[in-house]
Amino acid sequence: MDAVALGGLEGKGLPKVLQNFVDDTADLQTSAFVAAYACTAHFVRSSDNKQEKVNKVQVQSVAPFKKFIQSYRDYLNSLQLWNVRADFDVS
């Protein structure tokens, strides 16, 4: 059984860990969910700091995770699983 161990979602090395996990296991779904959670956690922390506007630094910090999320969305579209993709988008 393969697994990915995460020490935290704030580390700059997380995209590389996720990419290695995908390369080793071909499990795009897990990486997409972790990436989506990491993006959400980043913006929740920013809003807790009373920053109302999303600035370029925030967007750039989540940019590496977007490829995992978009790849998974494209994969679901290719399988015509639009309801599953919509559920993923909402969650």
HTML snippet that shows the backbone in 3Dmol.js (N, CA, C, O; Angstrom):
<script src="https://3Dmol.org/build/3Dmol-min.js"></script>
<div id="view" style="width:600px;height:400px;position:relative"></div>
<script>
const pdb = `
ATOM      1  N   MET A   1       0.844  -1.169   0.000  1.00  0.00           N
ATOM      2  CA  MET A   1       0.000   0.000   0.000  1.00  0.00           C
ATOM      3  C   MET A   1       0.893   1.237   0.000  1.00  0.00           C
ATOM      4  O   MET A   1       1.836   1.338   0.785  1.00  0.00           O
ATOM      5  N   ASP A   2       0.584   2.169  -0.885  1.00  0.00           N
ATOM      6  CA  ASP A   2       1.339   3.409  -0.973  1.00  0.00           C
ATOM      7  C   ASP A   2       0.614   4.500  -0.216  1.00  0.00           C
ATOM      8  O   ASP A   2      -0.613   4.495  -0.112  1.00  0.00           O
ATOM      9  N   ALA A   3       1.384   5.434   0.311  1.00  0.00           N
ATOM     10  CA  ALA A   3       0.790   6.543   1.066  1.00  0.00           C
ATOM     11  C   ALA A   3       1.660   7.769   0.913  1.00  0.00           C
ATOM     12  O   ALA A   3       2.839   7.677   0.571  1.00  0.00           O
ATOM     13  N   VAL A   4       1.069   8.908   1.170  1.00  0.00           N
ATOM     14  CA  VAL A   4       1.822  10.153   1.183  1.00  0.00           C
ATOM     15  C   VAL A   4       1.703  10.728   2.586  1.00  0.00           C
ATOM     16  O   VAL A   4       0.601  10.875   3.114  1.00  0.00           O
ATOM     17  N   ALA A   5       2.838  11.051   3.181  1.00  0.00           N
ATOM     18  CA  ALA A   5       2.849  11.629   4.525  1.00  0.00           C
ATOM     19  C   ALA A   5       3.112  13.119   4.396  1.00  0.00           C
ATOM     20  O   ALA A   5       4.091  13.536   3.777  1.00  0.00           O
ATOM     21  N   LEU A   6       2.243  13.908   4.978  1.00  0.00           N
ATOM     22  CA  LEU A   6       2.385  15.353   4.900  1.00  0.00           C
ATOM     23  C   LEU A   6       2.670  15.908   6.278  1.00  0.00           C
ATOM     24  O   LEU A   6       1.959  15.612   7.238  1.00  0.00           O
ATOM     25  N   GLY A   7       3.710  16.712   6.371  1.00  0.00           N
ATOM     26  CA  GLY A   7       4.057  17.335   7.638  1.00  0.00           C
ATOM     27  C   GLY A   7       3.357  18.648   7.859  1.00  0.00           C
ATOM     28  O   GLY A   7       3.312  19.144   8.985  1.00  0.00           O
ATOM     29  N   GLY A   8       2.812  19.218   6.811  1.00  0.00           N
ATOM     30  CA  GLY A   8       2.119  20.495   6.910  1.00  0.00           C
ATOM     31  C   GLY A   8       1.823  21.029   5.532  1.00  0.00           C
ATOM     32  O   GLY A   8       2.501  20.690   4.563  1.00  0.00           O
ATOM     33  N   LEU A   9       0.821  21.857   5.447  1.00  0.00           N
ATOM     34  CA  LEU A   9       0.414  22.385   4.158  1.00  0.00           C
ATOM     35  C   LEU A   9       1.062  23.720   3.836  1.00  0.00           C
ATOM     36  O   LEU A   9       0.821  24.289   2.771  1.00  0.00           O
ATOM     37  N   GLU A  10       1.882  24.223   4.747  1.00  0.00           N
ATOM     38  CA  GLU A  10       2.491  25.521   4.516  1.00  0.00           C
ATOM     39  C   GLU A  10       3.861  25.430   3.878  1.00  0.00           C
ATOM     40  O   GLU A  10       4.410  26.445   3.450  1.00  0.00           O
ATOM     41  N   GLY A  11       4.415  24.252   3.805  1.00  0.00           N
ATOM     42  CA  GLY A  11       5.763  24.114   3.272  1.00  0.00           C
ATOM     43  C   GLY A  11       5.837  24.380   1.785  1.00  0.00           C
ATOM     44  O   GLY A  11       4.933  24.018   1.032  1.00  0.00           O
ATOM     45  N   LYS A  12       6.917  25.013   1.368  1.00  0.00           N
ATOM     46  CA  LYS A  12       7.100  25.306  -0.046  1.00  0.00           C
ATOM     47  C   LYS A  12       7.423  24.053  -0.845  1.00  0.00           C
ATOM     48  O   LYS A  12       7.344  24.067  -2.073  1.00  0.00           O
ATOM     49  N   GLY A  13       7.783  22.977  -0.171  1.00  0.00           N
ATOM     50  CA  GLY A  13       8.109  21.734  -0.851  1.00  0.00           C
ATOM     51  C   GLY A  13       6.915  20.847  -1.131  1.00  0.00           C
ATOM     52  O   GLY A  13       7.067  19.789  -1.742  1.00  0.00           O
ATOM     53  N   LEU A  14       5.729  21.253  -0.699  1.00  0.00           N
ATOM     54  CA  LEU A  14       4.544  20.412  -0.882  1.00  0.00           C
ATOM     55  C   LEU A  14       4.240  20.121  -2.344  1.00  0.00           C
ATOM     56  O   LEU A  14       3.915  18.975  -2.652  1.00  0.00           O
ATOM     57  N   PRO A  15       4.321  21.079  -3.269  1.00  0.00           N
ATOM     58  CA  PRO A  15       4.058  20.728  -4.669  1.00  0.00           C
ATOM     59  C   PRO A  15       5.000  19.646  -5.203  1.00  0.00           C
ATOM     60  O   PRO A  15       4.594  18.793  -5.992  1.00  0.00           O
ATOM     61  N   LYS A  16       6.255  19.692  -4.767  1.00  0.00           N
ATOM     62  CA  LYS A  16       7.205  18.663  -5.207  1.00  0.00           C
ATOM     63  C   LYS A  16       6.840  17.299  -4.607  1.00  0.00           C
ATOM     64  O   LYS A  16       6.935  16.276  -5.285  1.00  0.00           O
ATOM     65  N   VAL A  17       6.429  17.287  -3.355  1.00  0.00           N
ATOM     66  CA  VAL A  17       6.000  16.037  -2.718  1.00  0.00           C
ATOM     67  C   VAL A  17       4.793  15.469  -3.458  1.00  0.00           C
ATOM     68  O   VAL A  17       4.730  14.269  -3.725  1.00  0.00           O
ATOM     69  N   LEU A  18       3.844  16.328  -3.785  1.00  0.00           N
ATOM     70  CA  LEU A  18       2.663  15.869  -4.513  1.00  0.00           C
ATOM     71  C   LEU A  18       3.032  15.344  -5.896  1.00  0.00           C
ATOM     72  O   LEU A  18       2.498  14.327  -6.338  1.00  0.00           O
ATOM     73  N   GLN A  19       3.949  16.040  -6.585  1.00  0.00           N
ATOM     74  CA  GLN A  19       4.360  15.583  -7.912  1.00  0.00           C
ATOM     75  C   GLN A  19       5.057  14.232  -7.829  1.00  0.00           C
ATOM     76  O   GLN A  19       4.813  13.360  -8.663  1.00  0.00           O
ATOM     77  N   ASN A  20       5.914  14.049  -6.843  1.00  0.00           N
ATOM     78  CA  ASN A  20       6.569  12.743  -6.652  1.00  0.00           C
ATOM     79  C   ASN A  20       5.549  11.657  -6.352  1.00  0.00           C
ATOM     80  O   ASN A  20       5.679  10.530  -6.828  1.00  0.00           O
ATOM     81  N   PHE A  21       4.533  11.994  -5.562  1.00  0.00           N
ATOM     82  CA  PHE A  21       3.483  11.030  -5.243  1.00  0.00           C
ATOM     83  C   PHE A  21       2.727  10.623  -6.509  1.00  0.00           C
ATOM     84  O   PHE A  21       2.448   9.442  -6.715  1.00  0.00           O
ATOM     85  N   VAL A  22       2.398  11.597  -7.352  1.00  0.00           N
ATOM     86  CA  VAL A  22       1.700  11.291  -8.603  1.00  0.00           C
ATOM     87  C   VAL A  22       2.593  10.453  -9.512  1.00  0.00           C
ATOM     88  O   VAL A  22       2.127   9.498 -10.134  1.00  0.00           O
ATOM     89  N   ASP A  23       3.866  10.805  -9.591  1.00  0.00           N
ATOM     90  CA  ASP A  23       4.791  10.046 -10.433  1.00  0.00           C
ATOM     91  C   ASP A  23       4.917   8.600  -9.973  1.00  0.00           C
ATOM     92  O   ASP A  23       5.003   7.690 -10.798  1.00  0.00           O
ATOM     93  N   ASP A  24       4.928   8.384  -8.665  1.00  0.00           N
ATOM     94  CA  ASP A  24       5.106   7.037  -8.123  1.00  0.00           C
ATOM     95  C   ASP A  24       3.826   6.202  -8.168  1.00  0.00           C
ATOM     96  O   ASP A  24       3.881   4.993  -8.393  1.00  0.00           O
ATOM     97  N   THR A  25       2.674   6.845  -7.953  1.00  0.00           N
ATOM     98  CA  THR A  25       1.439   6.075  -7.784  1.00  0.00           C
ATOM     99  C   THR A  25       0.395   6.318  -8.869  1.00  0.00           C
ATOM    100  O   THR A  25      -0.554   5.543  -8.992  1.00  0.00           O
ATOM    101  N   ALA A  26       0.555   7.379  -9.655  1.00  0.00           N
ATOM    102  CA  ALA A  26      -0.436   7.792 -10.663  1.00  0.00           C
ATOM    103  C   ALA A  26      -1.778   8.125 -10.016  1.00  0.00           C
ATOM    104  O   ALA A  26      -2.825   8.012 -10.653  1.00  0.00           O
ATOM    105  N   ASP A  27      -1.744   8.531  -8.765  1.00  0.00           N
ATOM    106  CA  ASP A  27      -2.962   8.878  -8.025  1.00  0.00           C
ATOM    107  C   ASP A  27      -3.161  10.389  -8.072  1.00  0.00           C
ATOM    108  O   ASP A  27      -2.730  11.113  -7.175  1.00  0.00           O
ATOM    109  N   LEU A  28      -3.810  10.849  -9.118  1.00  0.00           N
ATOM    110  CA  LEU A  28      -4.043  12.274  -9.297  1.00  0.00           C
ATOM    111  C   LEU A  28      -5.135  12.781  -8.366  1.00  0.00           C
ATOM    112  O   LEU A  28      -5.101  13.935  -7.939  1.00  0.00           O
ATOM    113  N   GLN A  29      -6.097  11.932  -8.052  1.00  0.00           N
ATOM    114  CA  GLN A  29      -7.226  12.357  -7.220  1.00  0.00           C
ATOM    115  C   GLN A  29      -6.761  12.811  -5.833  1.00  0.00           C
ATOM    116  O   GLN A  29      -7.157  13.880  -5.369  1.00  0.00           O
ATOM    117  N   THR A  30      -5.945  12.026  -5.188  1.00  0.00           N
ATOM    118  CA  THR A  30      -5.459  12.383  -3.853  1.00  0.00           C
ATOM    119  C   THR A  30      -4.671  13.688  -3.898  1.00  0.00           C
ATOM    120  O   THR A  30      -4.847  14.556  -3.043  1.00  0.00           O
ATOM    121  N   SER A  31      -3.809  13.822  -4.891  1.00  0.00           N
ATOM    122  CA  SER A  31      -3.018  15.042  -5.011  1.00  0.00           C
ATOM    123  C   SER A  31      -3.903  16.262  -5.251  1.00  0.00           C
ATOM    124  O   SER A  31      -3.638  17.337  -4.714  1.00  0.00           O
ATOM    125  N   ALA A  32      -4.940  16.101  -6.046  1.00  0.00           N
ATOM    126  CA  ALA A  32      -5.850  17.218  -6.315  1.00  0.00           C
ATOM    127  C   ALA A  32      -6.590  17.638  -5.053  1.00  0.00           C
ATOM    128  O   ALA A  32      -6.746  18.831  -4.796  1.00  0.00           O
ATOM    129  N   PHE A  33      -7.041  16.680  -4.273  1.00  0.00           N
ATOM    130  CA  PHE A  33      -7.747  17.020  -3.033  1.00  0.00           C
ATOM    131  C   PHE A  33      -6.806  17.683  -2.022  1.00  0.00           C
ATOM    132  O   PHE A  33      -7.202  18.632  -1.344  1.00  0.00           O
ATOM    133  N   VAL A  34      -5.585  17.202  -1.915  1.00  0.00           N
ATOM    134  CA  VAL A  34      -4.614  17.823  -1.010  1.00  0.00           C
ATOM    135  C   VAL A  34      -4.284  19.240  -1.491  1.00  0.00           C
ATOM    136  O   VAL A  34      -4.197  20.168  -0.686  1.00  0.00           O
ATOM    137  N   ALA A  35      -4.103  19.403  -2.796  1.00  0.00           N
ATOM    138  CA  ALA A  35      -3.803  20.723  -3.354  1.00  0.00           C
ATOM    139  C   ALA A  35      -4.961  21.689  -3.117  1.00  0.00           C
ATOM    140  O   ALA A  35      -4.741  22.846  -2.762  1.00  0.00           O
ATOM    141  N   ALA A  36      -6.180  21.223  -3.309  1.00  0.00           N
ATOM    142  CA  ALA A  36      -7.349  22.080  -3.079  1.00  0.00           C
ATOM    143  C   ALA A  36      -7.443  22.479  -1.608  1.00  0.00           C
ATOM    144  O   ALA A  36      -7.761  23.624  -1.285  1.00  0.00           O
ATOM    145  N   TYR A  37      -7.167  21.530  -0.730  1.00  0.00           N
ATOM    146  CA  TYR A  37      -7.196  21.833   0.703  1.00  0.00           C
ATOM    147  C   TYR A  37      -6.093  22.823   1.079  1.00  0.00           C
ATOM    148  O   TYR A  37      -6.310  23.721   1.892  1.00  0.00           O
ATOM    149  N   ALA A  38      -4.912  22.655   0.486  1.00  0.00           N
ATOM    150  CA  ALA A  38      -3.801  23.568   0.767  1.00  0.00           C
ATOM    151  C   ALA A  38      -4.130  24.983   0.308  1.00  0.00           C
ATOM    152  O   ALA A  38      -3.819  25.947   1.007  1.00  0.00           O
ATOM    153  N   CYS A  39      -4.751  25.117  -0.855  1.00  0.00           N
ATOM    154  CA  CYS A  39      -5.153  26.445  -1.347  1.00  0.00           C
ATOM    155  C   CYS A  39      -6.177  27.077  -0.425  1.00  0.00           C
ATOM    156  O   CYS A  39      -6.074  28.254  -0.081  1.00  0.00           O
ATOM    157  N   THR A  40      -7.160  26.296  -0.028  1.00  0.00           N
ATOM    158  CA  THR A  40      -8.201  26.806   0.864  1.00  0.00           C
ATOM    159  C   THR A  40      -7.608  27.219   2.200  1.00  0.00           C
ATOM    160  O   THR A  40      -7.937  28.279   2.732  1.00  0.00           O
ATOM    161  N   ALA A  41      -6.739  26.388   2.738  1.00  0.00           N
ATOM    162  CA  ALA A  41      -6.110  26.708   4.022  1.00  0.00           C
ATOM    163  C   ALA A  41      -5.292  27.984   3.921  1.00  0.00           C
ATOM    164  O   ALA A  41      -5.269  28.780   4.860  1.00  0.00           O
ATOM    165  N   HIS A  42      -4.630  28.187   2.809  1.00  0.00           N
ATOM    166  CA  HIS A  42      -3.823  29.397   2.621  1.00  0.00           C
ATOM    167  C   HIS A  42      -4.702  30.646   2.660  1.00  0.00           C
ATOM    168  O   HIS A  42      -4.356  31.623   3.324  1.00  0.00           O
ATOM    169  N   PHE A  43      -5.826  30.622   1.959  1.00  0.00           N
ATOM    170  CA  PHE A  43      -6.685  31.801   1.911  1.00  0.00           C
ATOM    171  C   PHE A  43      -7.441  32.015   3.212  1.00  0.00           C
ATOM    172  O   PHE A  43      -7.749  33.155   3.560  1.00  0.00           O
ATOM    173  N   VAL A  44      -7.745  30.953   3.932  1.00  0.00           N
ATOM    174  CA  VAL A  44      -8.387  31.109   5.238  1.00  0.00           C
ATOM    175  C   VAL A  44      -7.424  31.765   6.212  1.00  0.00           C
ATOM    176  O   VAL A  44      -7.823  32.645   6.975  1.00  0.00           O
ATOM    177  N   ARG A  45      -6.151  31.349   6.200  1.00  0.00           N
ATOM    178  CA  ARG A  45      -5.145  31.990   7.051  1.00  0.00           C
ATOM    179  C   ARG A  45      -5.007  33.463   6.709  1.00  0.00           C
ATOM    180  O   ARG A  45      -4.875  34.298   7.604  1.00  0.00           O
ATOM    181  N   SER A  46      -5.036  33.791   5.424  1.00  0.00           N
ATOM    182  CA  SER A  46      -4.908  35.186   4.997  1.00  0.00           C
ATOM    183  C   SER A  46      -6.087  36.016   5.471  1.00  0.00           C
ATOM    184  O   SER A  46      -5.911  37.162   5.883  1.00  0.00           O
ATOM    185  N   SER A  47      -7.296  35.449   5.419  1.00  0.00           N
ATOM    186  CA  SER A  47      -8.472  36.205   5.852  1.00  0.00           C
ATOM    187  C   SER A  47      -8.481  36.356   7.369  1.00  0.00           C
ATOM    188  O   SER A  47      -9.026  37.331   7.885  1.00  0.00           O
ATOM    189  N   ASP A  48      -7.888  35.405   8.091  1.00  0.00           N
ATOM    190  CA  ASP A  48      -7.778  35.526   9.543  1.00  0.00           C
ATOM    191  C   ASP A  48      -6.868  36.687   9.931  1.00  0.00           C
ATOM    192  O   ASP A  48      -7.011  37.269  11.006  1.00  0.00           O
ATOM    193  N   ASN A  49      -5.928  37.017   9.040  1.00  0.00           N
ATOM    194  CA  ASN A  49      -5.017  38.129   9.292  1.00  0.00           C
ATOM    195  C   ASN A  49      -5.613  39.463   8.861  1.00  0.00           C
ATOM    196  O   ASN A  49      -4.901  40.465   8.783  1.00  0.00           O
ATOM    197  N   LYS A  50      -6.898  39.483   8.586  1.00  0.00           N
ATOM    198  CA  LYS A  50      -7.628  40.701   8.220  1.00  0.00           C
ATOM    199  C   LYS A  50      -7.179  41.297   6.891  1.00  0.00           C
ATOM    200  O   LYS A  50      -7.292  42.505   6.681  1.00  0.00           O
ATOM    201  N   GLN A  51      -6.679  40.472   6.010  1.00  0.00           N
ATOM    202  CA  GLN A  51      -6.340  40.945   4.675  1.00  0.00           C
ATOM    203  C   GLN A  51      -7.560  40.703   3.799  1.00  0.00           C
ATOM    204  O   GLN A  51      -7.896  39.556   3.505  1.00  0.00           O
ATOM    205  N   GLU A  52      -8.210  41.750   3.390  1.00  0.00           N
ATOM    206  CA  GLU A  52      -9.433  41.624   2.613  1.00  0.00           C
ATOM    207  C   GLU A  52      -9.157  41.363   1.143  1.00  0.00           C
ATOM    208  O   GLU A  52      -9.876  40.593   0.507  1.00  0.00           O
ATOM    209  N   LYS A  53      -8.125  41.991   0.592  1.00  0.00           N
ATOM    210  CA  LYS A  53      -7.825  41.839  -0.819  1.00  0.00           C
ATOM    211  C   LYS A  53      -6.882  40.667  -1.037  1.00  0.00           C
ATOM    212  O   LYS A  53      -6.004  40.393  -0.219  1.00  0.00           O
ATOM    213  N   VAL A  54      -7.080  39.984  -2.152  1.00  0.00           N
ATOM    214  CA  VAL A  54      -6.158  38.927  -2.552  1.00  0.00           C
ATOM    215  C   VAL A  54      -5.078  39.592  -3.390  1.00  0.00           C
ATOM    216  O   VAL A  54      -5.364  40.185  -4.430  1.00  0.00           O
ATOM    217  N   ASN A  55      -3.845  39.490  -2.937  1.00  0.00           N
ATOM    218  CA  ASN A  55      -2.764  40.148  -3.664  1.00  0.00           C
ATOM    219  C   ASN A  55      -1.999  39.150  -4.532  1.00  0.00           C
ATOM    220  O   ASN A  55      -2.242  37.945  -4.475  1.00  0.00           O
ATOM    221  N   LYS A  56      -1.078  39.669  -5.329  1.00  0.00           N
ATOM    222  CA  LYS A  56      -0.327  38.838  -6.256  1.00  0.00           C
ATOM    223  C   LYS A  56       0.499  37.776  -5.546  1.00  0.00           C
ATOM    224  O   LYS A  56       0.657  36.671  -6.066  1.00  0.00           O
ATOM    225  N   VAL A  57       1.023  38.085  -4.381  1.00  0.00           N
ATOM    226  CA  VAL A  57       1.838  37.124  -3.637  1.00  0.00           C
ATOM    227  C   VAL A  57       0.992  35.918  -3.241  1.00  0.00           C
ATOM    228  O   VAL A  57       1.450  34.779  -3.328  1.00  0.00           O
ATOM    229  N   GLN A  58      -0.237  36.167  -2.807  1.00  0.00           N
ATOM    230  CA  GLN A  58      -1.122  35.067  -2.436  1.00  0.00           C
ATOM    231  C   GLN A  58      -1.436  34.185  -3.635  1.00  0.00           C
ATOM    232  O   GLN A  58      -1.415  32.959  -3.533  1.00  0.00           O
ATOM    233  N   VAL A  59      -1.728  34.808  -4.768  1.00  0.00           N
ATOM    234  CA  VAL A  59      -2.056  34.052  -5.970  1.00  0.00           C
ATOM    235  C   VAL A  59      -0.855  33.246  -6.438  1.00  0.00           C
ATOM    236  O   VAL A  59      -1.010  32.096  -6.848  1.00  0.00           O
ATOM    237  N   GLN A  60       0.339  33.825  -6.386  1.00  0.00           N
ATOM    238  CA  GLN A  60       1.545  33.113  -6.799  1.00  0.00           C
ATOM    239  C   GLN A  60       1.863  31.957  -5.864  1.00  0.00           C
ATOM    240  O   GLN A  60       2.415  30.945  -6.298  1.00  0.00           O
ATOM    241  N   SER A  61       1.527  32.092  -4.598  1.00  0.00           N
ATOM    242  CA  SER A  61       1.845  31.022  -3.651  1.00  0.00           C
ATOM    243  C   SER A  61       0.970  29.793  -3.850  1.00  0.00           C
ATOM    244  O   SER A  61       1.364  28.696  -3.455  1.00  0.00           O
ATOM    245  N   VAL A  62      -0.193  29.943  -4.444  1.00  0.00           N
ATOM    246  CA  VAL A  62      -1.056  28.787  -4.695  1.00  0.00           C
ATOM    247  C   VAL A  62      -0.972  28.312  -6.139  1.00  0.00           C
ATOM    248  O   VAL A  62      -1.556  27.286  -6.486  1.00  0.00           O
ATOM    249  N   ALA A  63      -0.252  29.047  -6.986  1.00  0.00           N
ATOM    250  CA  ALA A  63      -0.135  28.685  -8.399  1.00  0.00           C
ATOM    251  C   ALA A  63       0.395  27.265  -8.633  1.00  0.00           C
ATOM    252  O   ALA A  63      -0.109  26.587  -9.529  1.00  0.00           O
ATOM    253  N   PRO A  64       1.380  26.785  -7.877  1.00  0.00           N
ATOM    254  CA  PRO A  64       1.865  25.415  -8.116  1.00  0.00           C
ATOM    255  C   PRO A  64       0.797  24.345  -7.884  1.00  0.00           C
ATOM    256  O   PRO A  64       0.871  23.261  -8.462  1.00  0.00           O
ATOM    257  N   PHE A  65      -0.185  24.641  -7.049  1.00  0.00           N
ATOM    258  CA  PHE A  65      -1.230  23.662  -6.769  1.00  0.00           C
ATOM    259  C   PHE A  65      -2.291  23.627  -7.849  1.00  0.00           C
ATOM    260  O   PHE A  65      -3.014  22.638  -7.975  1.00  0.00           O
ATOM    261  N   LYS A  66      -2.396  24.692  -8.630  1.00  0.00           N
ATOM    262  CA  LYS A  66      -3.443  24.783  -9.636  1.00  0.00           C
ATOM    263  C   LYS A  66      -3.322  23.706 -10.699  1.00  0.00           C
ATOM    264  O   LYS A  66      -4.329  23.264 -11.251  1.00  0.00           O
ATOM    265  N   LYS A  67      -2.092  23.275 -10.995  1.00  0.00           N
ATOM    266  CA  LYS A  67      -1.936  22.254 -12.036  1.00  0.00           C
ATOM    267  C   LYS A  67      -2.523  20.911 -11.602  1.00  0.00           C
ATOM    268  O   LYS A  67      -3.064  20.178 -12.429  1.00  0.00           O
ATOM    269  N   PHE A  68      -2.421  20.586 -10.319  1.00  0.00           N
ATOM    270  CA  PHE A  68      -3.009  19.342  -9.836  1.00  0.00           C
ATOM    271  C   PHE A  68      -4.534  19.414  -9.901  1.00  0.00           C
ATOM    272  O   PHE A  68      -5.200  18.461 -10.308  1.00  0.00           O
ATOM    273  N   ILE A  69      -5.067  20.553  -9.495  1.00  0.00           N
ATOM    274  CA  ILE A  69      -6.516  20.732  -9.485  1.00  0.00           C
ATOM    275  C   ILE A  69      -7.059  20.716 -10.908  1.00  0.00           C
ATOM    276  O   ILE A  69      -8.041  20.031 -11.193  1.00  0.00           O
ATOM    277  N   GLN A  70      -6.420  21.472 -11.803  1.00  0.00           N
ATOM    278  CA  GLN A  70      -6.911  21.540 -13.183  1.00  0.00           C
ATOM    279  C   GLN A  70      -6.736  20.209 -13.903  1.00  0.00           C
ATOM    280  O   GLN A  70      -7.594  19.828 -14.699  1.00  0.00           O
ATOM    281  N   SER A  71      -5.657  19.502 -13.644  1.00  0.00           N
ATOM    282  CA  SER A  71      -5.453  18.194 -14.272  1.00  0.00           C
ATOM    283  C   SER A  71      -6.540  17.216 -13.858  1.00  0.00           C
ATOM    284  O   SER A  71      -7.040  16.452 -14.684  1.00  0.00           O
ATOM    285  N   TYR A  72      -6.903  17.236 -12.597  1.00  0.00           N
ATOM    286  CA  TYR A  72      -7.965  16.344 -12.120  1.00  0.00           C
ATOM    287  C   TYR A  72      -9.306  16.736 -12.729  1.00  0.00           C
ATOM    288  O   TYR A  72     -10.087  15.862 -13.106  1.00  0.00           O
ATOM    289  N   ARG A  73      -9.587  18.029 -12.831  1.00  0.00           N
ATOM    290  CA  ARG A  73     -10.831  18.496 -13.450  1.00  0.00           C
ATOM    291  C   ARG A  73     -10.875  18.063 -14.919  1.00  0.00           C
ATOM    292  O   ARG A  73     -11.913  17.606 -15.398  1.00  0.00           O
ATOM    293  N   ASP A  74      -9.764  18.204 -15.628  1.00  0.00           N
ATOM    294  CA  ASP A  74      -9.705  17.789 -17.029  1.00  0.00           C
ATOM    295  C   ASP A  74      -9.907  16.284 -17.173  1.00  0.00           C
ATOM    296  O   ASP A  74     -10.576  15.824 -18.098  1.00  0.00           O
ATOM    297  N   TYR A  75      -9.330  15.528 -16.258  1.00  0.00           N
ATOM    298  CA  TYR A  75      -9.493  14.072 -16.271  1.00  0.00           C
ATOM    299  C   TYR A  75     -10.958  13.687 -16.081  1.00  0.00           C
ATOM    300  O   TYR A  75     -11.474  12.831 -16.799  1.00  0.00           O
ATOM    301  N   LEU A  76     -11.623  14.314 -15.121  1.00  0.00           N
ATOM    302  CA  LEU A  76     -13.038  14.022 -14.900  1.00  0.00           C
ATOM    303  C   LEU A  76     -13.867  14.413 -16.112  1.00  0.00           C
ATOM    304  O   LEU A  76     -14.808  13.705 -16.470  1.00  0.00           O
ATOM    305  N   ASN A  77     -13.538  15.517 -16.743  1.00  0.00           N
ATOM    306  CA  ASN A  77     -14.241  15.926 -17.959  1.00  0.00           C
ATOM    307  C   ASN A  77     -14.057  14.912 -19.080  1.00  0.00           C
ATOM    308  O   ASN A  77     -15.001  14.603 -19.807  1.00  0.00           O
ATOM    309  N   SER A  78     -12.829  14.390 -19.217  1.00  0.00           N
ATOM    310  CA  SER A  78     -12.563  13.424 -20.286  1.00  0.00           C
ATOM    311  C   SER A  78     -13.363  12.137 -20.098  1.00  0.00           C
ATOM    312  O   SER A  78     -13.676  11.446 -21.068  1.00  0.00           O
ATOM    313  N   LEU A  79     -13.690  11.820 -18.854  1.00  0.00           N
ATOM    314  CA  LEU A  79     -14.517  10.642 -18.562  1.00  0.00           C
ATOM    315  C   LEU A  79     -16.009  10.970 -18.550  1.00  0.00           C
ATOM    316  O   LEU A  79     -16.844  10.113 -18.262  1.00  0.00           O
ATOM    317  N   GLN A  80     -16.326  12.214 -18.865  1.00  0.00           N
ATOM    318  CA  GLN A  80     -17.702  12.718 -18.865  1.00  0.00           C
ATOM    319  C   GLN A  80     -18.356  12.568 -17.495  1.00  0.00           C
ATOM    320  O   GLN A  80     -19.544  12.267 -17.391  1.00  0.00           O
ATOM    321  N   LEU A  81     -17.576  12.780 -16.463  1.00  0.00           N
ATOM    322  CA  LEU A  81     -18.072  12.737 -15.086  1.00  0.00           C
ATOM    323  C   LEU A  81     -18.299  14.161 -14.591  1.00  0.00           C
ATOM    324  O   LEU A  81     -17.669  14.616 -13.636  1.00  0.00           O
ATOM    325  N   TRP A  82     -19.218  14.853 -15.267  1.00  0.00           N
ATOM    326  CA  TRP A  82     -19.428  16.266 -14.963  1.00  0.00           C
ATOM    327  C   TRP A  82     -20.033  16.477 -13.587  1.00  0.00           C
ATOM    328  O   TRP A  82     -19.731  17.475 -12.933  1.00  0.00           O
ATOM    329  N   ASN A  83     -20.872  15.571 -13.135  1.00  0.00           N
ATOM    330  CA  ASN A  83     -21.454  15.713 -11.790  1.00  0.00           C
ATOM    331  C   ASN A  83     -20.381  15.563 -10.721  1.00  0.00           C
ATOM    332  O   ASN A  83     -20.376  16.300  -9.735  1.00  0.00           O
ATOM    333  N   VAL A  84     -19.477  14.616 -10.911  1.00  0.00           N
ATOM    334  CA  VAL A  84     -18.383  14.428  -9.957  1.00  0.00           C
ATOM    335  C   VAL A  84     -17.471  15.658  -9.966  1.00  0.00           C
ATOM    336  O   VAL A  84     -17.030  16.123  -8.915  1.00  0.00           O
ATOM    337  N   ARG A  85     -17.195  16.179 -11.172  1.00  0.00           N
ATOM    338  CA  ARG A  85     -16.360  17.369 -11.286  1.00  0.00           C
ATOM    339  C   ARG A  85     -17.025  18.561 -10.605  1.00  0.00           C
ATOM    340  O   ARG A  85     -16.359  19.347  -9.931  1.00  0.00           O
ATOM    341  N   ALA A  86     -18.340  18.695 -10.780  1.00  0.00           N
ATOM    342  CA  ALA A  86     -19.055  19.790 -10.142  1.00  0.00           C
ATOM    343  C   ALA A  86     -18.996  19.652  -8.622  1.00  0.00           C
ATOM    344  O   ALA A  86     -18.827  20.647  -7.917  1.00  0.00           O
ATOM    345  N   ASP A  87     -19.133  18.435  -8.113  1.00  0.00           N
ATOM    346  CA  ASP A  87     -19.022  18.213  -6.664  1.00  0.00           C
ATOM    347  C   ASP A  87     -17.629  18.584  -6.162  1.00  0.00           C
ATOM    348  O   ASP A  87     -17.485  19.194  -5.103  1.00  0.00           O
ATOM    349  N   PHE A  88     -16.598  18.207  -6.938  1.00  0.00           N
ATOM    350  CA  PHE A  88     -15.231  18.576  -6.569  1.00  0.00           C
ATOM    351  C   PHE A  88     -15.056  20.084  -6.546  1.00  0.00           C
ATOM    352  O   PHE A  88     -14.460  20.634  -5.620  1.00  0.00           O
ATOM    353  N   ASP A  89     -15.579  20.753  -7.571  1.00  0.00           N
ATOM    354  CA  ASP A  89     -15.464  22.213  -7.643  1.00  0.00           C
ATOM    355  C   ASP A  89     -16.135  22.894  -6.449  1.00  0.00           C
ATOM    356  O   ASP A  89     -15.607  23.855  -5.889  1.00  0.00           O
ATOM    357  N   VAL A  90     -17.287  22.390  -6.077  1.00  0.00           N
ATOM    358  CA  VAL A  90     -18.023  22.991  -4.968  1.00  0.00           C
ATOM    359  C   VAL A  90     -17.316  22.741  -3.645  1.00  0.00           C
ATOM    360  O   VAL A  90     -17.250  23.624  -2.789  1.00  0.00           O
ATOM    361  N   SER A  91     -16.787  21.530  -3.482  1.00  0.00           N
ATOM    362  CA  SER A  91     -16.122  21.204  -2.216  1.00  0.00           C
ATOM    363  C   SER A  91     -14.810  21.931  -2.119  1.00  0.00           C
ATOM    364  O   SER A  91     -14.097  21.789  -1.126  1.00  0.00           O
TER     365      SER A  91
END
`;
const viewer = $3Dmol.createViewer("view");
viewer.addModel(pdb, "pdb");
viewer.setStyle({}, {cartoon: {color: "spectrum"}});
viewer.zoomTo();
viewer.render();
</script>
